[in-house]
């Protein structure tokens, strides 16, 4: 059978058949498994790690020690794929708040104008979300999860035109070699995906790769939220302040009355992981809020350091030759700067794109379906990639390679500066920016006539200047209250740890 014919042999929702295999059980892999379970009779997930019995960090996902956020767009999609999931998270201690400011963001020109939201805002750790999604999939009879097992190569037809499965090796003492047959293989193995090498071994080209060496490092810790803390927001994010301060700080409310705190730096500015250095870094942020919060909060965990060499986008959509029966998704295609907190939502958006592609294939089968999917996934990731690229490329020492910068890139950077300046006092501009940040609208929405007019008007008449009466994430009154409170006792005997994405 030709590749052309094979590519259209996708089972329907009504008559599900065949087997799909997913490499990796990070969130991108789990979301993909949920989508494919509607189209295949059997779905196999191959995972190098072992999931814990209760919600907790796992060795194969060290990034869970650092702050994550599921943006508005991500929550909408997950509610579609996993009805009742957020009720489960709430029952398991996720922080629930209504009629308050969910997120306060402090940009280069000061705090963005905020407003309370009437709808519920639910906040939780990455590992709590991942565990609940995993458990839901584990209960589905069509899904098989194989853990402590790694994929070593792709299996193909003799002419190498179609991928028909994978070869695996059990981790640990046995090292058992086993082949898994599949009608579709999806690589969701993350940043360190071996797919470019596997493709070259099979006689295909590796994808062109665009890289940003952002020199990113961050350090994180969980704290107990202090009693009687000012009820002004649920979370806060202090952005780097170009060109003076490449530092950032995040306090995210998570389950069981805890704060998940991450301090970050770009362009080689790495926050310390010792007790004194961690607090000093927070104190030197342009906004005193994070430091004053940490000063009175009780640490619960070690300080975890994390450094990332580069962020990338792999242009699989540009390859003219592509084997049938193979897809790639998640960080294996596009790994964003994680300090922006958009990775989980992007994985959900990619899963939604995958779902739409398979649904359309049922109605009107197309040849070279897999190449079409990769092209649609590229459309999904392009806007978030360019959004983070614009911020990364502000800093001296950050390098970009593999492709020219988008047309009008520097002009757009300058316009975003005007947006952030205007958003300090203009709640409509602030709401528009935060909607883009939450991935509910594309960047282009910031150039809609009404927003463009308000931004340019503020720029011309200098209305978009920081509000001297309330420039910080916490109000002057709240900061004064915190400063009058005694410092928390230091956590003795809690070790600090450093790791990297290859851990």
C-alpha positions as CSV (number, residue, x, y, z in Angstrom):
1,X,0.0,0.0,0.0
2,X,1.3,3.5,-0.8
3,X,2.0,6.2,1.7
4,X,-0.8,8.2,0.1
5,X,-3.4,5.5,0.8
6,X,-2.1,4.6,4.2
7,X,-2.2,8.2,5.4
8,X,-6.0,8.3,5.0
9,X,-6.7,5.1,6.9
10,X,-7.7,6.9,10.2
11,X,-10.5,5.2,12.2
12,X,-13.7,7.0,12.9
13,X,-15.3,8.0,16.2
14,X,-18.2,5.6,15.4
15,X,-16.0,2.7,14.4
16,X,-12.8,3.1,16.4
17,X,-10.0,0.8,15.4
18,X,-6.3,0.4,15.4
19,X,-3.7,1.4,17.9
20,X,-2.0,4.7,18.7
21,X,1.2,4.9,20.7
22,X,2.5,8.0,22.5
23,X,6.1,8.5,23.6
24,X,6.0,10.4,26.9
25,X,3.4,11.0,29.6
26,X,4.0,14.7,30.4
27,X,1.0,16.9,30.0
28,X,1.4,17.0,26.2
29,X,1.4,13.2,26.0
30,X,-1.5,12.9,28.4
31,X,-3.7,15.4,26.6
32,X,-2.8,13.7,23.3
33,X,-3.9,10.3,24.7
34,X,-7.2,11.8,25.7
35,X,-7.8,13.0,22.1
36,X,-6.7,9.8,20.4
37,X,-8.8,7.7,22.7
38,X,-11.8,9.0,20.7
39,X,-10.4,7.8,17.4
40,X,-8.5,4.6,18.2
41,X,-9.5,1.3,19.9
42,X,-6.3,1.2,21.8
43,X,-3.9,3.9,23.0
44,X,-0.5,3.0,24.5
45,X,1.6,5.5,26.5
46,X,5.3,4.7,26.9
47,X,6.9,6.5,29.8
48,X,10.4,6.4,31.2
49,X,9.3,7.4,34.7
50,X,6.9,5.9,37.3
51,X,4.0,7.9,38.6
52,X,3.5,8.3,42.3
53,X,0.6,6.8,44.2
54,X,-0.5,10.2,45.5
55,X,-0.1,13.7,43.9
56,X,3.6,14.5,44.2
57,X,6.7,15.5,42.2
58,X,8.3,12.7,40.1
59,X,11.8,12.4,38.9
60,X,10.9,12.5,35.2
61,X,9.3,15.9,35.6
62,X,11.7,18.1,37.6
63,X,10.1,21.2,36.3
64,X,7.1,20.5,38.6
65,X,9.2,22.0,41.4
66,X,8.8,25.4,39.7
67,X,5.8,27.6,39.3
68,X,3.3,26.7,36.6
69,X,0.1,28.4,35.6
70,X,-2.8,27.2,33.5
71,X,-4.0,30.2,31.6
72,X,-7.6,30.9,30.7
73,X,-7.4,29.2,27.3
74,X,-5.9,26.1,28.8
75,X,-8.7,25.9,31.4
76,X,-11.4,26.2,28.7
77,X,-9.8,23.3,26.7
78,X,-9.3,21.0,29.6
79,X,-12.8,21.5,30.8
80,X,-13.9,20.3,27.3
81,X,-11.7,17.2,27.4
82,X,-12.1,16.3,31.1
83,X,-15.5,17.4,32.4
84,X,-15.5,17.5,36.1
85,X,-11.7,17.8,36.4
86,X,-11.7,21.1,38.1
87,X,-14.2,19.8,40.7
88,X,-11.7,17.0,41.4
89,X,-8.9,19.5,41.8
90,X,-11.0,21.7,44.1
91,X,-11.9,18.7,46.2
92,X,-8.2,17.8,46.4
93,X,-7.3,21.2,47.9
94,X,-6.9,23.5,44.9
95,X,-7.2,27.2,45.9
96,X,-10.6,28.6,44.8
97,X,-11.4,32.3,44.8
98,X,-14.2,34.4,43.4
99,X,-14.8,38.1,43.3
100,X,-11.2,39.0,43.6
101,X,-8.1,39.8,41.5
102,X,-6.8,36.5,40.2
103,X,-3.5,37.9,38.9
104,X,-1.6,41.1,39.5
105,X,1.2,41.7,36.9
106,X,3.9,44.3,37.4
107,X,5.5,45.3,34.1
108,X,8.4,47.5,33.2
109,X,6.4,50.6,33.9
110,X,4.5,49.5,37.0
111,X,1.5,47.5,38.0
112,X,-1.1,46.8,35.3
113,X,-4.5,48.1,36.0
114,X,-6.6,45.3,37.6
115,X,-10.2,44.5,38.3
116,X,-12.0,41.8,40.3
117,X,-13.6,38.9,38.4
118,X,-16.9,37.4,39.3
119,X,-16.1,33.9,38.0
120,X,-14.2,31.4,40.0
121,X,-10.4,31.3,39.7
122,X,-8.9,27.9,40.6
123,X,-5.1,27.6,41.3
124,X,-3.1,24.4,41.7
125,X,0.3,22.9,41.2
126,X,1.5,21.4,38.0
127,X,1.9,18.0,39.7
128,X,-1.6,18.0,41.1
129,X,-3.0,18.6,37.6
130,X,-0.8,16.0,36.0
131,X,-1.7,13.4,38.6
132,X,-5.4,13.9,38.2
133,X,-5.3,13.8,34.4
134,X,-3.1,10.7,34.6
135,X,-5.6,8.9,36.9
136,X,-8.5,9.7,34.7
137,X,-6.7,8.2,31.7
138,X,-5.6,5.2,33.7
139,X,-9.3,4.4,34.3
140,X,-10.1,4.4,30.6
141,X,-10.2,0.7,29.3
142,X,-8.8,1.6,25.9
143,X,-5.6,3.3,27.4
144,X,-2.6,1.3,28.5
145,X,0.2,3.0,30.3
146,X,3.6,1.3,30.2
147,X,6.0,2.9,32.8
148,X,9.7,2.5,33.5
149,X,10.3,1.9,29.8
150,X,12.1,4.0,27.2
151,X,11.8,4.1,23.4
152,X,15.1,3.5,21.6
153,X,14.1,3.6,17.9
154,X,11.2,3.7,15.5
155,X,10.0,0.7,13.6
156,X,9.1,1.1,9.9
157,X,8.0,-0.8,6.8
158,X,10.8,-2.2,4.7
159,X,10.7,0.9,2.4
160,X,10.7,3.2,5.5
161,X,7.6,5.1,4.2
162,X,5.5,4.3,7.3
163,X,6.2,4.1,11.0
164,X,4.6,0.9,12.4
165,X,5.7,0.9,16.0
166,X,8.7,1.4,18.4
167,X,11.4,-0.6,20.0
168,X,11.7,-0.2,23.7
169,X,14.0,-1.1,26.6
170,X,12.9,-1.6,30.1
171,X,14.7,0.6,32.6
172,X,16.4,-1.1,35.6
173,X,18.0,-4.4,36.0
174,X,16.2,-6.4,33.4
175,X,16.8,-4.1,30.4
176,X,14.2,-6.2,28.5
177,X,13.9,-5.3,24.8
178,X,10.4,-5.2,23.4
179,X,8.7,-4.1,20.2
180,X,5.3,-2.3,20.2
181,X,3.3,-2.3,17.0
182,X,1.1,0.8,16.3
183,X,-0.8,2.4,13.5
184,X,0.2,5.8,14.7
185,X,3.2,6.9,16.8
186,X,3.2,10.3,18.5
187,X,6.4,11.8,19.9
188,X,5.5,13.8,23.0
189,X,8.9,13.2,24.7
190,X,9.7,16.8,25.4
191,X,12.6,19.1,24.9
192,X,15.2,16.3,24.6
193,X,13.3,14.4,21.9
194,X,15.4,12.1,19.8
195,X,13.1,12.3,16.8
196,X,15.5,14.4,14.7
197,X,18.2,11.7,15.1
198,X,15.7,8.9,14.4
199,X,14.5,10.6,11.2
200,X,18.1,10.9,10.0
201,X,18.7,7.2,10.7
202,X,15.7,6.4,8.6
203,X,17.0,8.5,5.6
204,X,14.8,11.6,6.3
205,X,15.9,15.1,6.9
206,X,16.1,16.5,10.4
207,X,13.8,19.6,10.8
208,X,15.2,23.1,10.5
209,X,15.5,24.4,14.1
210,X,15.1,28.0,15.4
211,X,16.8,28.6,18.7
212,X,16.9,31.3,21.4
213,X,19.7,31.1,23.9
214,X,18.0,33.1,26.6
215,X,20.4,32.3,29.4
216,X,17.4,31.5,31.6
217,X,17.7,30.3,35.2
218,X,15.3,30.2,38.1
219,X,14.9,29.0,41.6
220,X,11.8,27.9,43.4
221,X,10.3,27.0,46.8
222,X,7.0,26.2,48.4
223,X,5.9,28.4,51.4
224,X,3.0,28.3,53.8
225,X,0.8,31.3,53.1
226,X,0.9,33.6,56.2
227,X,-2.2,34.0,58.2
228,X,-4.2,37.2,57.8
229,X,-2.5,38.0,54.5
230,X,-4.0,41.0,52.7
231,X,-6.7,39.8,50.4
232,X,-5.7,41.9,47.3
233,X,-4.8,39.1,44.8
234,X,-4.5,35.4,44.3
235,X,-1.2,35.5,42.4
236,X,1.4,38.0,41.3
237,X,4.1,38.1,38.6
238,X,6.9,40.7,38.6
239,X,8.2,40.9,35.0
240,X,11.8,41.7,34.2
241,X,12.2,45.4,33.7
242,X,14.2,46.2,30.6
243,X,16.9,47.5,30.4
244,X,17.7,47.8,34.2
245,X,16.6,44.5,35.8
246,X,16.6,41.1,34.1
247,X,15.0,39.6,37.2
248,X,11.5,38.3,37.8
249,X,9.5,37.0,40.7
250,X,6.3,34.9,40.9
251,X,4.0,34.0,43.8
252,X,1.3,31.5,42.8
253,X,-1.3,30.3,45.2
254,X,-1.7,26.5,45.0
255,X,-3.5,23.7,46.9
256,X,-3.5,23.4,50.7
257,X,-2.9,27.1,51.5
258,X,0.6,27.1,50.0
259,X,2.5,29.6,47.8
260,X,4.6,28.4,45.0
261,X,7.4,31.0,44.6
262,X,9.8,31.2,41.6
263,X,12.6,33.8,41.2
264,X,14.0,34.0,37.7
265,X,16.6,35.7,35.6
266,X,17.5,35.9,31.9
267,X,20.7,36.6,30.0
268,X,22.8,34.6,32.4
269,X,21.4,36.2,35.6
270,X,20.8,33.1,37.7
271,X,19.1,33.4,41.2
272,X,21.0,31.8,44.1
273,X,19.7,28.7,45.8
274,X,21.1,29.4,49.3
275,X,18.8,30.9,51.9
276,X,20.4,34.3,52.2
277,X,21.0,34.7,48.4
278,X,17.4,33.7,47.5
279,X,15.9,36.4,49.8
280,X,18.5,38.9,48.7
281,X,17.5,38.3,45.0
282,X,13.9,38.9,45.9
283,X,14.8,42.0,47.8
284,X,16.5,43.4,44.8
285,X,13.5,43.1,42.5
286,X,12.1,46.4,41.4
287,X,8.9,45.7,43.4
288,X,9.3,45.0,47.1
289,X,6.2,42.8,47.3
290,X,7.8,39.3,46.8
291,X,10.5,40.0,49.4
292,X,8.1,41.3,52.0
293,X,5.9,38.2,51.4
294,X,8.7,35.7,51.7
295,X,10.2,37.5,54.7
296,X,7.1,36.6,56.8
297,X,6.3,33.2,55.2
298,X,7.4,29.8,56.5
299,X,9.4,27.8,54.0
300,X,8.1,24.2,53.4
301,X,10.6,22.8,50.9
302,X,14.2,23.1,49.7
303,X,15.1,25.8,47.2
304,X,15.3,24.2,43.7
305,X,17.5,25.6,41.0
306,X,16.9,25.1,37.3
307,X,18.7,26.3,34.2
308,X,17.8,26.0,30.6
309,X,20.3,26.3,27.8
310,X,17.9,27.2,25.0
311,X,14.3,27.4,23.8
312,X,13.5,26.1,20.4
313,X,11.0,25.6,17.6
314,X,11.6,22.7,15.3
315,X,10.1,23.3,11.9
316,X,8.7,19.8,11.1
317,X,6.1,21.5,8.9
318,X,8.8,22.5,6.4
319,X,9.9,18.9,5.7
320,X,8.8,17.7,2.2
321,X,9.3,14.0,3.0
322,X,7.5,12.6,6.1
323,X,6.7,9.0,7.0
324,X,3.1,8.1,7.4
325,X,2.0,7.0,10.9
326,X,4.2,9.6,12.7
327,X,3.3,12.8,14.5
328,X,5.2,15.0,17.0
329,X,3.7,17.4,19.6
330,X,4.4,19.5,22.7
331,X,7.9,20.6,23.7
332,X,9.3,18.2,21.1
333,X,8.2,20.8,18.6
334,X,8.2,24.0,20.5
335,X,9.7,24.7,23.9
336,X,8.9,28.1,25.1
337,X,10.7,30.2,27.7
338,X,9.0,28.6,30.7
339,X,9.3,31.7,32.8
340,X,6.2,33.0,30.9
341,X,4.0,30.2,32.3
342,X,2.3,29.4,29.0
343,X,3.6,25.9,28.3
344,X,0.7,23.9,29.8
345,X,-1.9,26.0,28.0
346,X,0.0,25.6,24.7
347,X,0.0,21.8,25.1
348,X,-3.8,21.9,25.6
349,X,-4.1,24.1,22.5
350,X,-2.0,21.6,20.4
351,X,-4.2,18.8,21.7
352,X,-7.3,20.7,20.5
353,X,-5.7,21.2,17.1
354,X,-5.0,17.5,16.9
355,X,-8.6,16.8,17.8
356,X,-9.9,19.1,15.0
357,X,-7.6,17.6,12.4
358,X,-8.7,14.0,13.2
359,X,-12.4,15.1,13.2
360,X,-12.0,16.7,9.8
361,X,-10.2,13.6,8.5
362,X,-13.3,11.6,9.2
363,X,-15.4,13.9,7.0
364,X,-13.0,14.5,4.2
365,X,-9.9,12.2,4.2
366,X,-6.9,13.9,2.8
367,X,-3.6,12.4,1.6
368,X,-0.4,13.0,3.6
369,X,-2.6,13.6,6.6
370,X,0.3,13.5,9.0
371,X,2.1,16.4,7.2
372,X,-1.1,18.3,7.3
373,X,-1.3,17.9,11.1
374,X,2.2,19.1,11.5
375,X,1.4,22.2,9.5
376,X,-1.7,22.9,11.6
377,X,0.3,22.4,14.8
378,X,2.8,25.0,13.5
379,X,0.0,27.5,13.1
380,X,-1.0,26.9,16.7
381,X,2.4,27.5,18.2
382,X,3.6,30.4,16.0
383,X,1.9,33.2,17.9
384,X,3.0,32.0,21.4
385,X,6.5,31.5,20.1
386,X,6.7,35.0,18.7
387,X,5.2,36.4,21.9
388,X,8.0,35.0,24.1
389,X,10.6,35.7,21.4
390,X,9.8,39.4,21.6
391,X,10.5,39.4,25.3
392,X,13.6,37.2,25.2
393,X,15.3,39.3,22.5
394,X,15.3,42.5,24.6
395,X,18.4,41.5,26.5
396,X,22.1,41.8,25.6
397,X,23.7,38.4,25.3
398,X,20.5,36.6,24.3
399,X,21.0,35.1,20.8
400,X,18.6,33.9,18.1
401,X,19.6,31.5,15.4
402,X,18.1,29.3,12.6
403,X,15.8,31.8,11.0
404,X,15.5,35.6,10.5
405,X,13.4,37.5,13.0
406,X,9.8,38.1,11.8
407,X,9.1,41.2,9.7
408,X,8.5,44.2,11.8
409,X,9.8,42.5,14.9
410,X,11.6,45.5,16.5
411,X,8.7,47.8,15.7
412,X,6.3,45.3,17.5
413,X,8.6,45.2,20.5
414,X,8.4,49.0,20.8
415,X,4.6,48.9,20.4
416,X,4.3,46.3,23.3
417,X,6.3,48.7,25.4
418,X,3.6,51.3,24.7
419,X,0.9,48.8,25.5
420,X,2.5,48.0,28.9
421,X,3.0,51.7,29.7
422,X,-0.7,52.4,28.8
423,X,-1.9,49.3,30.7
424,X,-0.7,50.8,34.0
425,X,-3.7,53.2,34.1
426,X,-6.0,52.0,31.4
427,X,-8.0,48.9,32.5
428,X,-9.2,48.2,29.0
429,X,-5.6,48.0,27.6
430,X,-4.6,46.0,30.6
431,X,-7.4,43.6,30.1
432,X,-6.5,43.2,26.4
433,X,-2.8,42.5,27.2
434,X,-3.7,39.9,29.9
435,X,-6.1,38.3,27.5
436,X,-3.3,37.8,25.1
437,X,-1.0,36.6,27.9
438,X,-3.7,34.1,28.8
439,X,-3.7,32.9,25.2
440,X,-7.4,33.7,24.8
441,X,-6.6,36.1,21.9
442,X,-3.7,36.4,19.4
443,X,-1.1,39.1,19.7
444,X,-2.7,40.9,16.7
445,X,-5.7,41.7,18.9
446,X,-3.6,44.3,20.6
447,X,-3.5,46.2,17.3
448,X,-7.3,46.3,17.0
449,X,-8.4,49.9,16.3
450,X,-9.9,50.6,19.7
451,X,-6.8,49.3,21.6
452,X,-4.4,50.9,19.1
453,X,-6.1,54.3,19.6
454,X,-6.0,54.1,23.4
455,X,-2.4,53.1,23.4
456,X,-1.3,55.8,21.0
457,X,-3.4,58.4,22.7
458,X,-1.8,57.6,26.0
459,X,1.6,57.7,24.4
460,X,1.1,61.1,22.8
461,X,-0.5,62.8,25.8
462,X,1.7,60.9,28.3
463,X,-1.2,59.5,30.2
464,X,0.3,56.0,30.4
465,X,2.9,56.8,33.1
466,X,3.2,54.8,36.3
467,X,0.7,55.5,39.0
468,X,2.9,56.9,41.8
469,X,0.2,56.2,44.4
470,X,0.0,52.5,43.7
471,X,3.0,51.2,41.7
472,X,3.5,47.8,43.4
473,X,1.7,44.5,43.4
474,X,0.6,45.1,46.9
475,X,-0.9,48.4,48.0
476,X,1.1,50.9,50.1
477,X,-1.2,50.0,53.1
478,X,-0.7,46.3,52.7
479,X,3.1,46.6,52.3
480,X,3.2,48.7,55.5
481,X,1.3,46.0,57.3
482,X,3.7,43.3,56.2
483,X,6.8,45.4,57.2
484,X,5.4,45.6,60.7
485,X,5.2,41.9,61.0
486,X,8.2,39.8,62.3
487,X,10.2,37.7,60.0
488,X,9.5,34.0,59.8
489,X,11.9,31.6,61.4
490,X,14.4,30.3,58.9
491,X,13.9,26.7,57.9
492,X,16.9,24.8,59.2
493,X,18.0,21.5,57.8
494,X,16.2,22.0,54.4
495,X,18.8,21.3,51.7
496,X,18.9,23.2,48.4
497,X,19.1,21.4,45.1
498,X,20.1,22.3,41.6
499,X,19.1,20.5,38.4
500,X,18.8,21.0,34.7
501,X,16.3,19.8,32.0
502,X,18.4,16.7,31.4
503,X,18.0,15.5,35.0
